[in-house]
Amino acid sequence: MVNPREELTIRSMSFRSISDVLPRRTDELLALVQGMEERAKSRSPSPTSRKDTAVVQLPLWGDEIRCMPNEILRSALFNAKNRNQPRRYFENEEIAVIGRSARITYTGKELRQSDESVWLQLIHLARQVPLGHPIEFTAYSMVQSLLLATSKPNPQHVVRLLDSLRRMQASSLSVYSKRLRRGISLSMIPKFEWQDEATGSRLPKWRAWVAPEMVELFGDVHFTHLQWAQRLALPSGLATWMHGYLASHRDPLPIKLSTLYKGAGCTTETPRKFKQLMATALGELKQIEFLSSFEIRGELVHVTRR
């Protein structure tokens, strides 16, 4: 028979031996759990890496449409000057914008409406690929899409296209908008390849890149749909600029001639001459059935869209 005092001693020893084991088992279990957590973290991408690998792409639209951020269509970035006028160079200069919602600064050679057509087509092609990836096209296909030639394109048309793309590549554009709550700076065409460096010959397919920041300028709804066939039917200049500006307003309000003069970046010598040019441009917009009516009363331009 076991002495009660001896039994107590045995039980005490058994309890101590179990308590000695439990911490060791607990430590092993904690180590196992921690190891599983570390392996899970290594397999899961961090929020930053997920953001870096996210696909950035422009909205999609139909082939009959070309699109442009509203702030640009309402500005003199692509001005309406005659293409025969000498182009000046801008050095971080503020560009006229109609309205108070945005401010644009630009560095580079002056851009005209013909350059805007090239950029519209480039953006149109860029909508099909993630931004930051190259867009490929042949020089002749771009010339034909812009209707630079009514018959077979010739080398001069290709030279004009190349000059336009080079101008936009050697540029810096900054847009400060209330809706963005910050400024966005970018090169209109960050990279452009058209020539074989080894041979100096023209590449069969040209490659251009559009900055990923462009998607922020477009936003979800802050861009305008332009009917491409209508634009191509207009003479490049004030008519195409007005087409873009008016398209960016669902119901355009009466606006002063002086405001349009500044917004289009015109340098016509007299207000009277600009008024005549505006009447001609509005007549062309009515002819292509973009406008149903227009009237210039004194200094105010009144239009009704179809």
C-alpha positions in Angstrom: 0.0 0.0 0.0 1.4 3.4 -1.0 2.0 5.8 1.8 -0.1 9.0 1.2 3.0 11.1 1.5 4.7 9.1 -1.2 1.6 9.3 -3.4 1.6 13.1 -3.2 5.3 13.1 -4.1 4.6 10.9 -7.2 1.7 13.1 -8.3 3.8 16.2 -7.8 6.6 14.7 -9.9 4.1 13.7 -12.7 2.6 17.2 -12.8 6.0 18.8 -13.0 7.1 16.5 -15.9 3.9 17.4 -17.9 4.4 21.1 -17.3 7.9 20.7 -18.5 6.7 19.2 -21.7 3.8 21.6 -22.5 5.9 24.7 -23.0 8.2 22.8 -25.3 5.2 21.6 -27.4 3.7 25.1 -27.3 6.9 26.6 -28.6 7.1 24.1 -31.4 3.5 24.8 -32.3 4.0 28.6 -32.4 7.1 28.1 -34.5 5.1 26.0 -36.9 2.3 28.6 -37.2 4.8 31.4 -37.7 6.6 29.4 -40.4 3.2 28.9 -42.2 2.5 32.7 -42.0 5.9 33.5 -43.5 5.4 31.1 -46.4 1.9 32.5 -47.1 3.3 36.1 -47.1 6.1 35.1 -49.5 3.5 33.6 -51.9 1.0 36.6 -51.7 2.0 39.7 -53.6 2.1 42.9 -51.6 -0.3 45.7 -52.2 2.5 47.7 -53.9 3.4 44.8 -56.2 -0.2 44.3 -57.2 -0.5 48.0 -58.0 2.7 47.9 -60.1 1.5 44.9 -62.2 -2.1 46.2 -62.7 -3.0 46.6 -66.4 -3.5 50.3 -67.3 -5.7 50.7 -70.4 -7.7 53.5 -72.0 -11.5 53.1 -72.3 -12.7 51.3 -75.4 -14.8 53.0 -78.2 -15.9 52.1 -81.7 -13.9 52.5 -84.9 -16.0 55.4 -86.1 -15.0 57.4 -82.9 -11.9 59.2 -81.8 -11.6 60.5 -78.2 -9.7 63.3 -76.4 -9.7 64.6 -72.8 -12.0 67.6 -72.4 -9.3 69.9 -71.1 -7.2 69.5 -74.3 -10.1 70.0 -76.6 -10.9 73.3 -74.8 -7.4 74.6 -75.0 -4.9 76.0 -77.5 -2.5 73.1 -77.2 -3.3 72.1 -80.8 -4.0 75.6 -82.1 -6.0 76.6 -85.2 -3.3 78.6 -86.9 -2.6 78.3 -90.6 -0.1 75.5 -91.2 2.0 77.8 -93.4 2.8 80.1 -90.5 6.2 79.5 -88.8 6.0 77.4 -85.7 7.4 78.9 -82.5 9.0 77.0 -79.6 7.4 77.0 -76.1 9.5 76.8 -73.0 7.2 75.7 -70.1 4.6 78.2 -71.2 1.0 78.3 -70.1 -1.5 77.4 -72.8 -4.8 79.2 -73.1 -7.7 77.1 -71.8 -11.4 78.0 -71.9 -12.9 77.7 -68.4 -11.3 77.8 -65.0 -11.2 74.1 -64.2 -7.7 73.4 -65.7 -4.3 74.9 -66.4 -1.9 73.6 -69.1 1.8 74.2 -69.6 3.7 73.0 -72.5 7.3 72.7 -73.6 8.1 71.9 -77.3 7.5 73.0 -80.8 4.1 74.6 -81.5 1.4 72.1 -82.3 -1.4 72.6 -84.9 -4.7 70.9 -85.7 -2.9 68.5 -88.1 -0.9 67.3 -85.2 -4.1 66.7 -83.2 -5.4 64.5 -85.9 -2.2 62.4 -85.7 -2.5 62.2 -81.9 -6.2 61.3 -82.1 -5.3 58.3 -84.4 -2.4 57.3 -82.2 -4.6 57.3 -79.0 -7.3 55.4 -81.0 -4.7 52.6 -81.7 -3.4 52.8 -78.1 -6.8 51.9 -76.6 -6.3 48.3 -77.8 -3.1 47.7 -75.7 -2.1 48.3 -72.1 -0.5 51.8 -71.9 3.3 51.5 -71.7 3.2 48.8 -74.4 4.2 49.7 -78.0 1.7 50.5 -80.7 2.7 49.2 -84.1 1.6 50.6 -87.4 2.9 51.2 -90.9 3.5 54.7 -92.1 1.2 54.2 -95.1 -1.7 52.9 -93.0 -1.4 55.9 -90.7 -1.3 58.3 -93.7 -4.4 56.6 -95.2 -6.3 56.7 -91.9 -5.7 60.4 -91.7 -6.7 60.9 -95.3 -3.5 62.9 -95.9 -3.7 61.7 -99.4 -6.7 61.3 -101.6 -4.9 58.8 -103.8 -1.8 56.7 -103.2 0.4 58.1 -100.4 3.7 59.6 -101.6 6.9 60.1 -99.6 6.0 63.7 -98.8 3.0 62.5 -96.8 5.2 60.2 -94.8 7.6 63.0 -94.1 4.8 65.2 -92.8 3.6 62.3 -90.5 7.2 61.7 -89.3 7.6 65.4 -88.5 4.4 65.5 -86.5 5.3 62.4 -84.4 8.8 63.8 -83.7 7.3 67.1 -82.5 5.1 65.3 -80.0 7.9 63.1 -78.9 10.1 66.1 -78.1 7.5 67.6 -75.8 6.5 68.0 -72.2 2.9 68.5 -71.2 1.6 69.3 -67.8 -2.1 69.4 -66.9 -3.4 70.8 -63.6 -7.1 70.0 -63.2 -9.5 70.5 -60.3 -11.0 67.1 -60.9 -7.5 65.5 -60.7 -6.6 67.5 -57.5 -3.0 67.5 -58.7 -0.9 68.0 -61.8 0.1 65.4 -64.3 3.2 65.8 -66.4 4.1 63.6 -69.4 5.6 63.4 -72.8 2.9 63.1 -75.4 4.9 60.3 -77.1 7.5 59.0 -74.6 9.2 56.8 -77.2 9.0 56.4 -81.0 10.9 54.0 -83.2 10.9 54.4 -87.0 14.4 53.8 -88.2 16.9 50.9 -88.2 19.9 52.4 -86.3 22.3 50.0 -88.0 21.3 50.6 -91.6 19.5 54.0 -91.4 16.6 52.6 -93.4 12.9 53.1 -92.4 11.4 50.3 -90.4 8.6 48.3 -92.1 6.5 48.9 -88.9 6.8 52.0 -86.7 6.4 51.7 -83.0 5.2 54.4 -80.6 4.4 54.4 -76.9 1.7 56.4 -75.0 2.3 57.4 -71.4 0.3 55.4 -68.8 -0.6 58.7 -67.2 -3.0 59.4 -70.1 -5.6 57.1 -68.5 -5.9 59.6 -65.7 -6.5 62.5 -68.1 -9.3 60.5 -69.7 -10.8 59.4 -66.4 -14.1 57.6 -66.5 -16.2 60.3 -68.2 -13.9 63.3 -68.7 -13.3 62.8 -72.4 -15.2 63.6 -75.6 -16.3 61.3 -78.4 -15.6 62.8 -81.9 -17.1 61.5 -85.0 -14.0 60.7 -87.1 -15.7 61.0 -90.5 -17.0 64.5 -89.6 -13.5 65.6 -88.6 -11.9 64.2 -91.7 -14.5 66.0 -93.9 -13.4 69.4 -92.4 -10.5 71.6 -93.5 -7.8 71.4 -90.8 -7.8 74.6 -88.8 -10.5 76.6 -87.1 -13.3 74.3 -88.3 -11.7 71.2 -86.7 -10.8 73.1 -83.5 -14.5 74.3 -83.2 -15.7 70.7 -83.9 -13.7 69.5 -81.0 -14.6 72.3 -78.7 -18.3 72.2 -79.3 -18.4 68.4 -79.2 -17.0 68.7 -75.6 -20.3 70.4 -74.6 -23.7 68.7 -74.8 -25.6 72.0 -75.1 -23.0 74.8 -75.9 -23.9 78.1 -74.4 -23.4 81.4 -76.2 -19.7 82.4 -76.1 -17.7 85.5 -76.9 -15.7 85.7 -80.1 -12.7 87.0 -78.1 -12.9 83.9 -75.8 -12.8 81.6 -78.9 -10.0 83.6 -80.4 -7.8 83.0 -77.4 -8.9 79.4 -76.8 -8.1 78.5 -80.5 -4.7 80.1 -80.3 -5.4 82.3 -83.3 -3.3 85.3 -84.3 -5.6 86.9 -86.9 -4.8 90.5 -87.3 -8.2 92.0 -86.7 -11.4 91.0 -84.8 -13.3 91.5 -88.0 -11.2 89.0 -89.9 -11.6 86.4 -87.1 -15.3 86.9 -87.2 -15.3 86.1 -90.9 -13.2 83.0 -90.4 -15.5 81.9 -87.6 -18.6 82.3 -89.8 -16.9 80.2 -92.5 -15.9 77.5 -89.9 -19.4 77.3 -88.5 -20.9 77.1 -92.0 -18.6 74.1 -92.6 -19.8 72.5 -89.4 -23.4 72.9 -90.5 -22.6 71.5 -93.9 -21.3 68.2 -92.4 -24.5 68.2 -90.2 -22.7 68.6 -86.9 -24.6 71.9 -86.3 -28.3 72.4 -87.1 -27.9 76.2 -86.9 -25.6 79.0 -85.8 -25.6 82.8 -85.5 -23.1 85.4 -84.6 -24.9 88.3 -82.9 -22.5 91.1 -82.1 -19.7 89.4 -80.1 -21.6 86.3 -79.2 -21.6 83.0 -81.0 -24.8 81.0 -80.8 -24.9 77.4 -82.0 -27.3 74.5 -81.9 -26.0 71.0 -82.2 -27.8 68.2 -84.0 
